[in-house]
Amino acid sequence: MPAAISYSETIVPRENLDFGLDASIPKYWYRGDAYKSRYVDAVQLSFPDGERYFITCVRAFRDQITDPELQVAVRDFTRQEGQHGMAHTRYNQLLEAQGLPVEALLDQIKALIARRMRIYSPQFNLALTAAAEHFTAMLAEAFFAKVSTTEGMNPRMRAMLAWHAIEEMEHKSVAFDVMRKIAKVGYWKRVAAMVVFTKDILGISYSITNRMLKADGYSGPERLWLHIKNLLWIHGPRKGVFGSLTPKLLAYFKPGFHPNDQPVIHNYRSWVDTYERTGSPALACDALLAAAHR
């Protein structure tokens, strides 16, 4: 029986990227659609606090790591996640300027993280981090493997999300390796963490989207209709942002699963090569989309 193929990429921290995010970004920057814009806004709102949580969970085991290669991977993972947090903090400041109750929304996210840290062991929090990293790496495929998903996005927002997606694919296995090799987390704890994380991300994304739309002036019945109308956009089995990823999500439940079992998206190298040549995340995003499936 042939050996399984392992897919891994070099983790490259790219720092101080300028996406040109300012007040000229449209309020509804995703196809002019209030729901789609606010749904992605809701998901990304959690990134700064989420990235700090991930770093904390991995660092809890850093002193036990003796493998030099894994030490370097953890260092570069931390640097990438730190940059993601700073970029999304800047965007969250723009959301606050639009009149959204950003601090109150962040309190909801911080309360969830604080609860995790209070009631779960360091091993289970690390397992939650590994689950989240698998999920965010999948989102790279959901949004950037094909052109149609990001059509109508503001180009500056799209460039920021593309950069984040590329780096999530690069460090997709770091938390998992620390969890498995250092924290010695077993199969049942690993899959239980994925169930908990999936429940949390679905619940909080809907809740915060709803609160954002309420702040935008949408009534209760209007918000309910928007949620219903967009169910297939999110959960549709073939074209839904999350629904189309069900096979990759279920792969996590295989006993011998490793993140490197799954390759990065086919157009990953187009982004990396263009960024290395130009230093421009905007041009790199254009190259990524030019190589995407039609």
C-alpha positions in Angstrom: 0.0 0.0 0.0 1.6 3.4 -1.0 2.4 5.9 1.7 0.0 8.7 2.2 1.0 12.0 0.5 1.8 14.9 2.9 1.1 18.4 1.8 2.9 21.2 3.7 4.0 24.7 2.8 6.7 27.0 4.3 5.4 29.3 7.0 6.3 32.9 6.0 5.4 35.7 8.4 4.6 38.8 6.2 4.5 41.9 8.3 3.1 45.4 8.1 1.1 44.9 4.9 -1.0 47.9 3.8 -4.4 47.1 2.4 -5.6 50.7 2.1 -8.4 50.1 4.6 -10.1 53.4 5.4 -13.5 55.1 5.7 -14.0 54.9 1.9 -14.6 51.1 2.2 -18.4 50.8 1.5 -20.6 49.8 4.5 -21.9 46.9 2.5 -18.7 45.9 0.7 -19.7 42.5 -0.4 -21.9 42.8 -3.6 -23.7 45.7 -1.9 -25.4 43.0 0.2 -26.1 43.9 3.8 -26.4 40.3 5.0 -23.3 38.9 3.2 -21.2 41.9 4.3 -22.3 41.7 7.9 -21.9 37.9 8.1 -18.3 38.1 7.0 -17.8 41.2 9.2 -19.2 39.1 12.1 -16.8 36.2 11.5 -13.7 38.4 11.1 -14.7 40.5 14.2 -13.5 37.6 16.4 -10.1 37.3 14.7 -8.0 39.7 17.0 -9.2 38.1 20.2 -9.3 34.7 18.6 -5.7 34.9 17.4 -4.5 35.9 20.8 -6.4 32.9 22.3 -4.8 30.6 19.8 -1.3 31.9 20.5 -1.9 31.6 24.3 -3.1 28.0 23.9 -0.1 26.9 21.8 2.4 28.8 24.0 1.1 27.0 27.0 3.1 24.0 25.7 6.1 25.8 24.2 8.5 25.0 27.0 7.9 21.3 26.4 8.9 21.4 22.7 12.4 20.1 22.0 12.1 19.5 18.3 13.9 22.5 16.6 11.6 22.3 13.5 8.5 22.5 15.6 9.9 25.3 17.7 10.5 27.4 14.5 7.0 26.5 13.3 5.5 27.7 16.6 7.5 31.0 16.4 6.4 31.7 12.8 2.8 30.7 13.6 2.8 33.2 16.4 4.2 35.9 14.2 1.6 35.3 11.5 -1.3 35.2 13.9 -0.1 38.4 15.5 -0.2 40.2 12.2 -3.7 38.9 11.4 -4.9 40.3 14.7 -3.5 43.7 14.0 -4.9 43.9 10.5 -8.4 42.9 11.7 -8.3 45.3 14.6 -7.8 48.1 12.2 -10.8 47.0 10.2 -12.9 46.6 13.4 -12.1 50.3 14.1 -13.7 51.1 10.8 -16.8 49.2 11.8 -17.0 51.2 15.0 -16.8 54.4 13.0 -19.9 53.1 11.0 -21.9 53.1 14.2 -21.7 49.4 15.1 -21.4 48.6 18.8 -18.0 46.9 18.3 -16.9 46.9 22.0 -20.2 45.3 23.1 -19.8 42.7 20.3 -16.2 42.0 21.3 -17.4 41.5 24.9 -19.5 38.6 23.7 -16.4 37.0 22.1 -14.2 37.7 25.0 -16.8 36.1 27.4 -16.8 33.0 25.3 -12.9 32.8 25.3 -12.8 33.5 29.1 -15.3 30.7 29.7 -13.2 28.3 27.7 -10.1 29.2 29.6 -12.0 28.8 32.9 -13.7 25.5 32.4 -11.5 23.6 30.0 -8.0 22.1 30.5 -5.0 23.5 28.6 -5.1 20.3 26.5 -8.7 20.9 25.5 -8.2 24.5 24.7 -5.3 23.5 22.5 -7.6 21.0 20.8 -10.1 23.8 20.2 -7.3 25.8 18.6 -6.4 22.9 16.3 -10.0 22.6 15.3 -10.2 26.3 14.6 -7.1 26.2 12.5 -8.5 23.4 10.4 -11.7 25.4 10.0 -9.9 28.6 8.9 -7.7 26.8 6.5 -10.9 25.3 4.9 -12.3 28.8 4.5 -9.4 29.6 2.2 -10.8 27.1 -0.2 -14.4 28.2 0.4 -13.6 31.8 -0.7 -10.6 31.6 -3.0 -10.5 28.3 -4.9 -13.1 29.6 -7.3 -13.8 33.1 -8.7 -17.5 33.2 -8.1 -17.3 33.3 -4.3 -15.5 36.6 -4.1 -17.1 38.4 -7.1 -18.5 41.7 -6.0 -16.2 42.1 -3.0 -14.4 45.4 -2.4 -10.9 44.7 -3.8 -9.2 46.0 -0.6 -11.2 43.8 1.6 -10.7 40.9 -0.7 -6.9 41.4 -0.7 -6.9 41.3 3.2 -8.9 38.2 3.3 -6.8 36.5 0.7 -3.6 37.2 2.6 -5.1 35.9 5.8 -6.3 32.8 3.9 -2.9 32.1 2.4 -1.2 32.2 5.8 -3.8 30.0 7.5 -3.0 27.4 4.9 0.7 27.7 5.6 0.4 27.1 9.4 -2.6 24.8 9.4 -0.7 21.9 11.0 1.2 23.8 13.8 -1.4 23.7 16.6 -2.3 20.1 15.6 1.3 18.9 15.9 1.7 20.6 19.3 -1.6 19.0 20.4 -0.7 15.5 19.2 3.1 15.4 19.8 3.4 17.5 23.0 0.0 17.7 24.7 -0.7 14.0 23.8 -4.4 14.8 23.0 -6.1 11.6 21.9 -8.8 11.0 19.2 -11.9 11.5 21.3 -10.8 14.8 22.9 -9.7 16.0 19.4 -13.1 15.3 17.8 -15.0 16.5 20.8 -13.2 19.8 20.4 -14.2 20.1 16.8 -17.9 19.5 17.7 -17.6 22.3 20.4 -15.8 24.7 18.1 -18.3 24.1 15.2 -21.2 24.8 17.5 -19.5 27.9 18.9 -18.6 29.4 15.5 -22.0 28.9 14.0 -23.8 30.3 17.0 -21.6 33.4 17.5 -21.5 34.2 13.8 -25.3 34.2 13.6 -25.7 36.1 16.9 -23.2 38.9 16.0 -24.6 39.2 12.4 -28.0 39.7 13.9 -26.8 42.3 16.3 -24.9 44.1 13.5 -28.0 44.2 11.3 -30.1 45.5 14.2 -27.6 48.3 14.7 -27.9 49.1 11.0 -31.6 49.6 11.5 -33.1 46.3 10.3 -36.2 45.3 12.2 -36.7 41.8 13.8 -38.8 40.4 10.9 -36.4 41.9 8.3 -33.5 40.2 10.1 -35.3 36.9 10.3 -36.0 37.0 6.6 -32.4 37.8 5.7 -31.2 34.9 7.8 -33.6 32.5 6.1 -32.9 33.9 2.6 -29.2 33.3 3.1 -29.3 29.8 4.5 -28.3 28.2 1.2 -25.5 30.8 0.7 -24.0 29.6 3.9 -25.0 26.0 4.2 -25.9 24.9 0.7 -24.3 21.4 0.1 -22.8 22.3 -3.3 -22.3 26.1 -3.4 -22.7 27.1 0.3 -19.7 28.8 1.8 -19.6 26.3 4.7 -21.8 23.6 3.3 -19.5 22.9 0.4 -16.7 22.1 2.9 -18.6 19.3 4.7 -16.3 16.6 3.3 -13.2 18.4 4.4 -14.7 19.0 7.8 -15.7 15.3 8.2 -12.2 14.3 7.3 -11.1 15.7 10.6 -13.0 12.9 12.3 -10.9 10.2 10.7 -8.7 8.5 13.4 -5.5 9.0 11.5 -6.2 12.5 10.2 -3.5 15.1 9.8 -4.0 18.6 8.3 -1.2 17.9 5.8 -3.4 15.2 4.3 -5.2 18.0 2.6 -3.4 20.1 -0.1 -3.6 23.9 -0.2 -5.8 25.3 -2.9 -4.5 24.9 -6.4 -3.8 28.6 -6.9 -1.9 29.1 -3.7 1.4 29.4 -5.5 0.1 32.2 -7.7 -0.4 34.4 -4.7 2.9 33.5 -3.1 5.0 34.0 -6.2 3.4 37.3 -7.1 3.8 38.6 -3.5 7.4 37.6 -3.5 8.0 39.4 -6.8 6.0 42.6 -6.1 5.5 42.9 -2.3 1.9 43.9 -3.1 -1.0 42.0 -1.5 -3.4 43.5 -4.0 -1.5 42.2 -7.0 -1.0 38.9 -5.3 -4.8 38.7 -4.8 -5.4 39.5 -8.4 -3.0 36.6 -9.4 -4.8 34.3 -7.0 -8.1 35.0 -8.6 -6.8 34.9 -12.2 -5.7 31.3 -11.4 -8.9 30.3 -9.6 -11.6 28.0 -11.0 -14.2 29.5 -13.2 
